[in-house]
């Protein structure tokens, strides 16, 4: 066993492994960049296509919906058919769709191309994390996960500023065409350096679950639409969609308990580490979305900053996450992922508590310091949580588990934008946030982060509880 470990350790240092990690990093960067780069172009695209906000928002929604509805299914498909083969196809689809977005002659063709781009991004997100255990030794899983987290943070942070520069210099098409050469580079590196799929005998291959896949996709689509349509205002249509999502979830569970080869094995949720990690990921992502929804309004209308300063302050959080990802992974490898999960959540709780009692007189520094603590805690949590789950997953389940981790994060972001956005609006007692008084905006910030503190407290309780259960189970 020692010699095998030594060989794996040396393999981690070889150039081919470094290039394989580079292809996975680029894959994560591109899918994250696709999420954030289009948002800044919505006002321009509304003018270009002479369309309303309700119509151009589908440029963002189509991408988000494609990822949310398909990410678990494509992860499972990779487990069955071969992850390398499917990841190469996903990178190719993403790159082709990026070109189609830049060449789209109409709004609806652009929306269709964005949906296709989202399908490619779903494959890339689901299978990139699944490939880590096939690329690096188990002892280095945390470092690799930290690297992927860093690339995700860089893509998310870079999107708005890069998009603005590209639109200003080259026109709206450039925000999509910029990913074409990067996609081609990623495809070449992945094809050259990713390990080949292991061939299984046909008798050992699990079947695909088309009914479960369809039910899950429809359920997730209904939930995502319920939370995003109407920009946080819940009307009868949103409620109907939410009820449909609840009914779809029940049907999905009923179906998965009876099919021979389920999309998701329900028995896996008996594992306290996995089920706890998914729940924590959802709660933490919900809170992180509050920083993106509430922060700009507080900085602009609460503190009276101009657009340039707002952008600079908002970029600090992702910058901290980008710097923290790799060191957090190395620490998780040394001291244990579950312990680092608790530390990260405790830091997030500290930051939320500070913001919930923040006096307006503290200004930018009073907002920025706790926000840095929250982001630092998030980077520690995300890396450690992903490492704790993916380090010991069975090879034939890595794709679907990676997809579920990404799904829980996506659902948290969608929920946070809607629910905590509504909390902020209600707490500010303002119908139009643009005309709200600074004191009202500051009050809304404090109440929103008080709610966020409660959510992080739940996540912390889950972390401590699942850790205790895992220890008790290991002693038996």
PyMOL commands that set and color helices and strands:
alter all, ss='L'
color gray80, all
select helices_A, chain A and resi 2-11+15-36+39-48+53-56+58-81+83-103+107-130+132-135+138-170+174-193+202-204+210-228+236-256+266-270+272-302+307-335+337-356+360-390+395-428+433-435+438-475
alter helices_A, ss='H'
color red, helices_A
deselect
rebuild
show_as cartoon
